[in-house]
């Protein structure tokens, strides 16, 4: 295999790895995921604020609804905020897992490069030894 063919193979391998990373990034979350998150965040905010406003209006107008407890809207708002926090923790775990995967991949590539470098050093050392023995002889 010539050096040109070896270089071409390295380039092809790099392109394959780049496409694999793009695919994985797309699975983790991309532009569509950001839009979905924005919609969910706005929905949470509107719902929580409307519950608090409803509760304030109930107290301001002394409106007593028998089928809804007094603190029901506050309890629902706290529940929704808790769900949002849990969801954010889950998203953070996905990001941390992805960062771990990237670091693990980098370490693997560095180890492969170190092995290749040792092989090249051995080949050069063997070539130098052959050259020295032929020049002495």
Beta strands, then each sheet from edge to edge (+ up, - down):
end
